Amino acid sequence: MSDITKTVIQKMDHLGVKYLLLQFTGADGQLKGVEMSKDSFAKADQIGVDGSSIGFLRTKQSDMIIVPDPTTVTLLPWQDNTACAFCDLRSTDTHERIAADPRGILAKINKELYDKFQVTYFARPEMEFYMLTSDFKPADSATYMVLPPRDKGYFLRKMIVETLDQVNIPLKTFHSEVGPGQHEIEFDSSPAIQAADGVQYFKQIAKMVTLNHSEWIVSFMPKPFIDEAGNGMHIHQMVRSFTDDLFKGSGNELSEFALYFIAGQLNHASEITAITNPIVNSYRRLVPGKEAPVYKTWGIANRTALIRVPGYEAGRLEYRAPDAATNIYFTLAFLLKAGLEGVKKKLEPPDEANFDADVLNPKQLEEKGVELLPRTLYDALLKFKHSKLAEEILGPALHQEYYEARMNEWLDFKREYSFEKEEITQWELSRYIDC
C-alpha cells in the first residue's frame, strides 16, 4: 500500500466514511469521477481510466491512472458516508503526471513562478450564475443586490453558501446580480490549484443543492438571455508570499512587476480568449454595454477594461473575460504564463484606459490604439492555433486536440445558424444550459 493510499484511508477513517469519490477534470473542463468503497480502494494497486473518452489522449495510447491528492479529501455534503478527493492524472508506465493533466499543467507553471521568485500565484474567482425555472426562465425579477422578498433566490443561495462552508471553500461575498434571477458568489483568495479545485467543486455543489431543494435549476451558461447580463467568472490575481507582494509598489502604486505582468497578459489576450471563453455562446456575452470586456485594455477602477486594477487595492489584478465554461486549470495556467512572459521580457503595457471604451466609435478607438478581443470562437481559435505560448503550455498534442475539438464545435453551430443574428439559439440552450 502506497503512502498516498495510507494517508487517504486515514482521512476517511477520521471522517467516518466508507466510500470515496475520486474526481478529476477533463480537457473540456468538465468534472469527472469514479467511486470506490474504502476496502476496494485500499486493495487497488492503481485506478485506471480511459483517457480517450475524456479528451486527453489518442485511442492507441489512452490508458492512464488517477491518483488522489490527500490534501483535498473532504466529506461529500450531499451523500452520507462518502468522501471525495481531487486527483492527478498519471501514466500507467511511469506513474508520472501525464503532460495533458490540467491540474498538472497549472502546477508546473506555479513551480516555475516559485522557483524564480519564491512567491505563489493566488486567485479569487467571482462566480455568476442564473437561477432558472424548468422552462429556462429567470426564477425571479431580482436585480443587483436587492433583498428578499424580491430576491426569491436568497434562501437557495444561502443553502449553497452553507454547503460551501461545510467543505471549507473560503468565501467573501454573495448577493443577487444585475440580471433577473442572477446571482454572484465571490471566493476569498487561495493558491491557484486550490482555487481551481474550489471552482470545480462549487459548480457541482450549486447544481446538487438546487437539484435536492428546489424545482429550479442553476446555469453557468455565459449568455442564456440575449438582452440580459451574461455570466462571467472574473478572476482576481495576486502574486505574493508571506512577506512580499510583487504587485504592490510604493504607496498604492502598481509595481514594475505588475505592469510587466499586465503587458504580458494583454500581449497574449487574443489567443488566451480561446481558453477563457471556449464555447460559441461565450461570445454572446463579450459585447459592449453589458459590463463585459470587449477591448484589450487595462485601467484603474475601469469595469470596461479587460484587466481592472481596483482603485482601493493596487496589489490585485482582475481579469474580466473568463466565463464558467472554461477549464479553470487551463485559464489560470495561461494567465500566469502570459504574465510571467511579460515579466521576463520586461514588456511595457499600453497607457492606462481612463475612459469608457464602450461609448467610443471605431475611429476614436483606433486613435487611442485600442484593439478588440476576438469577436467569435472562430476568431479566437485562429489566434490560438498559431500561438507558441499555447503550444508551450499544453504541449503540441493537446494544443492540436483542443483546437480541433473547439473548431468542430464552431463548424457544427455554423451548419445551421449564423452568429451574426443576435439571438440565443436552441442549439446553444441544448448544449450549454448545464455547462
VEXDREN-2710 file (C-alpha; in Angstrom, 1 decimal):
% VEXDREN-2710
k/r/px/py/pz
1/MET/0.0/0.0/0.0
2/SER/1.4/3.4/-1.0
3/ASP/1.9/6.3/1.3
4/ILE/-0.8/8.2/-0.6
5/THR/-3.3/5.4/-0.1
6/LYS/-2.5/5.1/3.6
7/THR/-3.0/8.9/4.1
8/VAL/-6.3/8.9/2.2
9/ILE/-7.6/6.0/4.2
10/GLN/-6.5/7.6/7.5
11/LYS/-8.5/10.7/6.5
12/MET/-11.5/8.6/5.5
13/ASP/-11.3/6.9/8.9
14/HIS/-11.2/10.3/10.6
15/LEU/-14.3/11.4/8.7
16/GLY/-16.0/8.1/9.4
17/VAL/-16.9/7.3/5.8
18/LYS/-17.0/4.1/3.8
19/TYR/-16.9/5.4/0.2
20/LEU/-14.5/7.6/-1.8
21/LEU/-15.4/9.6/-4.9
22/LEU/-12.3/10.2/-7.0
23/GLN/-12.7/13.4/-9.0
24/PHE/-10.7/14.7/-11.9
25/THR/-11.1/17.3/-14.7
26/GLY/-11.2/16.5/-18.4
27/ALA/-9.6/18.7/-21.1
28/ASP/-13.1/20.2/-21.8
29/GLY/-13.2/21.5/-18.2
30/GLN/-15.9/19.0/-17.1
31/LEU/-15.5/17.4/-13.6
32/LYS/-15.5/13.6/-13.9
33/GLY/-15.4/10.9/-11.2
34/VAL/-15.4/7.3/-10.2
35/GLU/-16.5/6.0/-6.8
36/MET/-15.0/3.1/-4.7
37/SER/-15.5/1.5/-1.3
38/LYS/-12.7/2.1/1.2
39/ASP/-11.8/-1.6/1.1
40/SER/-11.6/-1.7/-2.7
41/PHE/-9.5/1.5/-2.7
42/ALA/-7.1/0.0/-0.1
43/LYS/-6.6/-3.1/-2.2
44/ALA/-6.2/-1.3/-5.6
45/ASP/-2.6/-1.1/-6.9
46/GLN/-3.8/1.6/-9.3
47/ILE/-7.1/3.0/-10.6
48/GLY/-7.2/3.2/-14.4
49/VAL/-9.4/5.4/-16.6
50/ASP/-9.8/5.7/-20.4
51/GLY/-8.2/9.0/-21.4
52/SER/-9.5/8.9/-25.0
53/SER/-13.1/9.2/-23.7
54/ILE/-12.4/12.4/-21.8
55/GLY/-10.3/14.2/-24.4
56/PHE/-6.8/13.6/-23.2
57/LEU/-5.0/11.0/-25.3
58/ARG/-5.3/9.4/-28.6
59/THR/-7.1/6.0/-28.5
60/LYS/-3.9/4.0/-29.2
61/GLN/-2.3/5.4/-26.0
62/SER/-5.3/6.2/-23.9
63/ASP/-4.8/4.3/-20.7
64/MET/-3.9/6.3/-17.6
65/ILE/-4.4/6.2/-13.9
66/ILE/-5.8/8.6/-11.3
67/VAL/-4.0/9.3/-8.1
68/PRO/-5.8/11.3/-5.3
69/ASP/-4.3/14.3/-3.7
70/PRO/-4.6/13.6/0.1
71/THR/-4.8/17.3/1.0
72/THR/-8.2/17.5/-0.8
73/VAL/-10.0/14.7/1.0
74/THR/-13.3/16.1/2.3
75/LEU/-16.9/15.0/3.0
76/LEU/-19.3/14.8/0.1
77/PRO/-22.0/17.1/1.5
78/TRP/-25.0/15.6/-0.4
79/GLN/-24.1/11.9/0.3
80/ASP/-23.8/10.4/3.7
81/ASN/-20.9/8.1/4.4
82/THR/-18.9/9.3/1.4
83/ALA/-15.7/11.5/1.0
84/CYS/-14.3/12.9/-2.2
85/ALA/-10.8/13.9/-3.4
86/PHE/-9.3/15.6/-6.4
87/CYS/-6.9/13.5/-8.4
88/ASP/-3.8/13.9/-10.6
89/LEU/-3.7/12.0/-13.9
90/ARG/-0.6/9.8/-14.3
91/SER/1.0/7.5/-16.8
92/THR/0.4/3.7/-16.4
93/ASP/4.1/3.1/-17.2
94/THR/6.0/5.7/-15.2
95/HIS/3.3/6.9/-12.7
96/GLU/4.5/10.4/-13.5
97/ARG/1.9/13.1/-14.3
98/ILE/0.8/13.0/-17.9
99/ALA/1.6/16.1/-20.0
100/ALA/-2.1/16.7/-20.6
101/ASP/-3.3/16.7/-16.9
102/PRO/-5.0/20.2/-16.4
103/ARG/-4.1/20.2/-12.7
104/GLY/-0.5/19.2/-13.5
105/ILE/-0.2/21.9/-16.2
106/LEU/-1.1/24.6/-13.6
107/ALA/1.2/23.0/-11.0
108/LYS/4.1/23.1/-13.4
109/ILE/3.8/26.8/-14.1
110/ASN/3.2/27.6/-10.5
111/LYS/6.5/25.8/-9.8
112/GLU/8.2/28.0/-12.4
113/LEU/7.0/31.1/-10.6
114/TYR/8.1/29.8/-7.2
115/ASP/11.5/28.6/-8.4
116/LYS/12.2/32.1/-9.9
117/PHE/10.7/34.4/-7.3
118/GLN/9.8/32.3/-4.1
119/VAL/6.2/33.5/-4.3
120/THR/2.8/31.9/-5.0
121/TYR/0.1/32.8/-7.6
122/PHE/-3.2/33.4/-5.8
123/ALA/-6.6/33.6/-7.5
124/ARG/-10.0/34.8/-6.3
125/PRO/-12.8/33.9/-8.7
126/GLU/-16.2/35.6/-8.8
127/MET/-18.9/33.1/-9.9
128/GLU/-22.0/34.4/-11.6
129/PHE/-25.0/32.2/-12.4
130/TYR/-28.7/32.3/-13.1
131/MET/-31.4/30.5/-11.1
132/LEU/-34.0/29.3/-13.8
133/THR/-37.3/27.6/-13.8
134/SER/-37.7/24.3/-15.6
135/ASP/-38.6/26.1/-18.9
136/PHE/-35.4/28.2/-18.7
137/LYS/-37.0/31.4/-17.5
138/PRO/-35.5/33.6/-14.7
139/ALA/-36.7/32.3/-11.3
140/ASP/-37.5/35.9/-10.1
141/SER/-37.1/39.5/-11.1
142/ALA/-34.4/40.4/-8.6
143/THR/-31.6/42.5/-9.8
144/TYR/-28.3/43.9/-8.3
145/MET/-28.0/43.5/-4.5
146/VAL/-31.8/43.6/-3.8
147/LEU/-33.1/41.9/-0.7
148/PRO/-35.9/39.4/0.0
149/PRO/-38.8/39.1/-0.7
150/ARG/-38.0/40.3/-4.2
151/ASP/-34.8/38.2/-4.2
152/LYS/-36.6/34.9/-4.1
153/GLY/-33.3/33.0/-4.7
154/TYR/-32.0/34.3/-1.4
155/PHE/-32.6/31.1/0.6
156/LEU/-31.4/28.7/-2.0
157/ARG/-28.2/30.9/-2.5
158/LYS/-27.7/30.7/1.3
159/MET/-28.0/26.9/1.3
160/ILE/-25.3/26.8/-1.4
161/VAL/-23.1/29.1/0.7
162/GLU/-23.6/27.0/3.8
163/THR/-22.7/23.8/1.9
164/LEU/-19.5/25.5/0.7
165/ASP/-18.7/26.4/4.3
166/GLN/-19.0/22.7/5.2
167/VAL/-16.3/21.8/2.7
168/ASN/-14.1/24.7/3.7
169/ILE/-14.2/26.7/0.5
170/PRO/-13.4/30.2/1.6
171/LEU/-15.9/32.9/0.5
172/LYS/-16.0/36.7/0.5
173/THR/-19.4/38.0/-0.5
174/PHE/-22.7/36.7/-2.1
175/HIS/-25.6/38.6/-3.5
176/SER/-28.1/38.9/-6.3
177/GLU/-26.6/40.2/-9.5
178/VAL/-27.6/42.5/-12.4
179/GLY/-29.8/40.1/-14.4
180/PRO/-33.2/39.0/-13.2
181/GLY/-32.7/35.8/-11.2
182/GLN/-28.9/36.2/-11.5
183/HIS/-26.5/35.7/-8.5
184/GLU/-22.9/36.0/-7.6
185/ILE/-20.7/34.2/-5.1
186/GLU/-17.2/35.5/-4.7
187/PHE/-14.5/33.4/-3.3
188/ASP/-11.7/34.5/-1.0
189/SER/-8.2/34.3/-2.4
190/SER/-6.5/30.9/-2.4
191/PRO/-3.3/29.4/-4.0
192/ALA/-4.1/28.8/-7.7
193/ILE/-4.6/25.0/-7.6
194/GLN/-6.8/25.2/-4.5
195/ALA/-8.8/28.0/-6.2
196/ALA/-9.3/25.9/-9.3
197/ASP/-10.4/22.8/-7.3
198/GLY/-12.8/25.2/-5.5
199/VAL/-14.4/26.4/-8.7
200/GLN/-15.0/22.8/-9.9
201/TYR/-16.4/21.7/-6.5
202/PHE/-18.5/24.9/-6.3
203/LYS/-20.2/24.3/-9.6
204/GLN/-21.1/20.8/-8.6
205/ILE/-22.3/21.8/-5.2
206/ALA/-24.5/24.6/-6.6
207/LYS/-26.2/22.2/-9.0
208/MET/-26.7/19.5/-6.4
209/VAL/-28.1/21.8/-3.7
210/THR/-30.6/23.1/-6.3
211/LEU/-31.5/19.6/-7.5
212/ASN/-32.2/18.5/-4.0
213/HIS/-34.0/21.5/-2.6
214/SER/-35.7/23.3/-5.5
215/GLU/-37.7/22.9/-8.7
216/TRP/-35.3/25.5/-10.2
217/ILE/-32.0/24.8/-12.0
218/VAL/-28.7/26.7/-11.8
219/SER/-27.0/27.6/-15.0
220/PHE/-23.5/29.0/-15.5
221/MET/-24.1/29.4/-19.3
222/PRO/-22.2/32.5/-20.3
223/LYS/-25.2/34.2/-22.0
224/PRO/-28.6/32.5/-21.5
225/PHE/-30.6/35.7/-22.4
226/ILE/-29.6/38.0/-25.3
227/ASP/-30.9/41.2/-23.6
228/GLU/-29.7/40.5/-20.0
229/ALA/-26.3/40.4/-18.3
230/GLY/-24.1/37.4/-19.0
231/ASN/-22.5/35.1/-16.5
232/GLY/-18.8/36.0/-16.1
233/MET/-16.1/34.5/-13.9
234/HIS/-13.9/37.4/-13.1
235/ILE/-10.6/36.3/-11.7
236/HIS/-8.7/38.4/-9.2
237/GLN/-5.0/37.6/-9.3
238/MET/-2.2/38.2/-6.7
239/VAL/1.4/37.1/-6.7
240/ARG/2.9/37.1/-3.2
241/SER/4.5/35.3/-0.3
242/PHE/4.0/35.8/3.5
243/THR/6.5/38.7/3.3
244/ASP/6.5/40.0/-0.3
245/ASP/3.7/41.2/-2.6
246/LEU/5.1/41.5/-6.1
247/PHE/2.2/43.5/-7.4
248/LYS/2.5/46.3/-4.9
249/GLY/4.8/49.3/-5.4
250/SER/5.2/52.2/-3.1
251/GLY/2.1/53.6/-1.5
252/ASN/-0.9/52.5/-3.6
253/GLU/1.0/52.2/-6.8
254/LEU/1.5/49.2/-9.0
255/SER/4.9/47.6/-9.0
256/GLU/7.1/47.3/-12.1
257/PHE/6.5/43.6/-11.9
258/ALA/2.7/44.1/-12.0
259/LEU/3.0/46.4/-15.1
260/TYR/5.1/43.8/-16.9
261/PHE/2.6/41.1/-15.8
262/ILE/-0.3/43.2/-17.3
263/ALA/1.6/43.7/-20.5
264/GLY/2.2/40.0/-20.9
265/GLN/-1.5/39.2/-20.5
266/LEU/-2.6/41.9/-22.9
267/ASN/0.0/40.8/-25.4
268/HIS/-1.5/37.3/-25.4
269/ALA/-5.1/38.2/-24.8
270/SER/-6.4/37.1/-28.2
271/GLU/-5.1/33.5/-28.0
272/ILE/-5.9/33.3/-24.3
273/THR/-9.6/34.1/-25.1
274/ALA/-9.9/30.6/-26.8
275/ILE/-9.2/29.2/-23.3
276/THR/-11.1/31.7/-21.1
277/ASN/-14.1/31.8/-23.4
278/PRO/-14.1/28.4/-25.0
279/ILE/-17.7/27.9/-26.4
280/VAL/-19.8/29.5/-29.1
281/ASN/-22.1/31.1/-26.5
282/SER/-19.2/32.8/-24.7
283/TYR/-19.0/35.4/-27.4
284/ARG/-22.7/36.4/-26.9
285/ARG/-21.5/37.8/-23.6
286/LEU/-18.5/39.7/-24.8
287/VAL/-20.4/42.7/-26.2
288/PRO/-20.4/46.4/-25.4
289/GLY/-22.7/47.9/-22.7
290/LYS/-23.1/44.7/-20.6
291/GLU/-20.2/45.1/-18.2
292/ALA/-18.2/42.5/-20.1
293/PRO/-14.8/43.3/-21.7
294/VAL/-14.6/43.8/-25.4
295/TYR/-11.2/45.6/-25.7
296/LYS/-7.6/44.7/-24.8
297/THR/-7.2/47.5/-22.3
298/TRP/-6.3/47.9/-18.6
299/GLY/-7.3/50.5/-16.2
300/ILE/-7.7/51.5/-12.5
301/ALA/-11.3/51.1/-11.4
302/ASN/-12.4/50.7/-15.0
303/ARG/-15.0/48.0/-15.4
304/THR/-15.0/48.2/-19.2
305/ALA/-11.3/47.2/-19.2
306/LEU/-10.1/43.6/-19.8
307/ILE/-7.8/44.0/-16.8
308/ARG/-9.1/46.1/-13.9
309/VAL/-7.0/47.3/-11.0
310/PRO/-9.2/48.2/-8.1
311/GLY/-8.8/51.8/-7.1
312/TYR/-8.5/51.0/-3.5
313/GLU/-6.1/48.0/-3.7
314/ALA/-3.0/48.1/-6.0
315/GLY/-1.9/44.6/-5.2
316/ARG/-4.6/42.8/-7.2
317/LEU/-5.4/42.4/-11.0
318/GLU/-8.9/41.4/-12.1
319/TYR/-9.1/39.6/-15.4
320/ARG/-12.7/40.1/-16.5
321/ALA/-13.1/38.0/-19.7
322/PRO/-13.4/34.4/-18.4
323/ASP/-16.7/32.5/-18.0
324/ALA/-17.5/29.3/-16.2
325/ALA/-17.4/27.2/-19.4
326/THR/-13.7/27.4/-19.2
327/ASN/-11.3/24.7/-17.9
328/ILE/-10.3/26.7/-14.9
329/TYR/-6.9/25.0/-14.5
330/PHE/-6.0/26.0/-18.1
331/THR/-7.3/29.5/-17.6
332/LEU/-5.1/30.1/-14.5
333/ALA/-2.1/28.4/-16.2
334/PHE/-2.4/30.7/-19.3
335/LEU/-2.9/33.9/-17.3
336/LEU/0.1/33.1/-15.1
337/LYS/2.3/32.0/-18.0
338/ALA/1.4/35.1/-20.1
339/GLY/2.1/37.4/-17.1
340/LEU/5.4/35.8/-16.4
341/GLU/6.4/36.2/-20.1
342/GLY/5.7/39.9/-19.7
343/VAL/8.0/40.0/-16.7
344/LYS/10.7/38.0/-18.4
345/LYS/10.7/40.2/-21.5
346/LYS/10.0/43.4/-19.5
347/LEU/7.1/44.3/-21.7
348/GLU/5.6/47.7/-21.2
349/PRO/1.8/47.9/-21.1
350/PRO/-0.1/50.5/-23.1
351/ASP/-1.3/53.6/-21.4
352/GLU/-4.0/53.1/-18.8
353/ALA/-7.5/53.3/-20.2
354/ASN/-9.2/56.0/-18.1
355/PHE/-12.1/56.2/-20.5
356/ASP/-15.3/54.1/-21.3
357/ALA/-14.3/52.3/-24.5
358/ASP/-17.9/51.2/-25.0
359/VAL/-19.0/54.7/-26.0
360/LEU/-16.2/55.4/-28.4
361/ASN/-16.6/54.9/-32.2
362/PRO/-14.1/52.8/-34.3
363/LYS/-12.1/55.9/-35.3
364/GLN/-11.7/57.1/-31.7
365/LEU/-10.7/53.6/-30.6
366/GLU/-8.1/53.4/-33.4
367/GLU/-6.7/56.8/-32.4
368/LYS/-6.3/55.6/-28.8
369/GLY/-4.6/52.3/-30.1
370/VAL/-7.4/50.2/-28.6
371/GLU/-7.7/46.7/-30.0
372/LEU/-10.7/44.4/-29.9
373/LEU/-10.8/40.9/-28.4
374/PRO/-11.8/38.1/-30.8
375/ARG/-15.5/38.6/-31.7
376/THR/-16.3/34.9/-32.1
377/LEU/-15.0/31.5/-31.1
378/TYR/-13.7/31.1/-34.7
379/ASP/-11.7/34.3/-34.4
380/ALA/-10.2/33.2/-31.1
381/LEU/-9.3/29.8/-32.4
382/LEU/-7.4/31.2/-35.3
383/LYS/-5.2/33.1/-32.9
384/PHE/-4.9/30.1/-30.6
385/LYS/-3.9/27.8/-33.5
386/HIS/-0.7/29.8/-34.2
387/SER/0.1/30.6/-30.5
388/LYS/3.6/29.4/-29.4
389/LEU/2.5/30.2/-25.8
390/ALA/-0.5/27.9/-26.1
391/GLU/1.7/25.1/-27.6
392/GLU/4.3/25.5/-24.8
393/ILE/1.7/25.3/-22.1
394/LEU/-0.4/22.5/-23.4
395/GLY/2.2/20.6/-25.4
396/PRO/1.8/20.0/-29.2
397/ALA/-0.7/17.1/-29.0
398/LEU/-3.2/18.7/-26.6
399/HIS/-2.8/22.0/-28.3
400/GLN/-3.9/20.4/-31.6
401/GLU/-6.7/18.4/-29.9
402/TYR/-8.1/21.4/-28.2
403/TYR/-8.1/23.4/-31.4
404/GLU/-9.8/20.6/-33.4
405/ALA/-12.5/19.9/-30.8
406/ARG/-13.4/23.6/-30.4
407/MET/-13.3/24.2/-34.2
408/ASN/-15.6/21.3/-34.8
409/GLU/-18.0/22.8/-32.3
410/TRP/-17.9/26.1/-34.2
411/LEU/-18.5/24.3/-37.5
412/ASP/-21.3/22.3/-36.1
413/PHE/-23.0/25.5/-35.0
414/LYS/-22.4/27.2/-38.3
415/ARG/-24.1/24.4/-40.3
416/GLU/-27.5/25.6/-39.0
417/TYR/-27.1/29.1/-37.6
418/SER/-25.5/32.5/-38.2
419/PHE/-23.7/34.0/-35.2
420/GLU/-24.3/37.5/-36.7
421/LYS/-28.0/37.1/-35.8
422/GLU/-28.5/38.4/-32.2
423/GLU/-30.3/35.6/-30.6
424/ILE/-29.7/32.7/-28.2
425/THR/-30.4/29.6/-30.4
426/GLN/-31.9/26.4/-29.4
427/TRP/-28.6/24.8/-30.3
428/GLU/-26.9/26.9/-27.6
429/LEU/-29.5/26.2/-25.0
430/SER/-29.5/22.5/-25.6
431/ARG/-25.7/22.3/-25.5
432/TYR/-24.7/24.8/-22.8
433/ILE/-27.5/25.4/-20.3
434/ASP/-25.9/22.9/-17.9
435/CYS/-22.3/24.0/-18.5
END
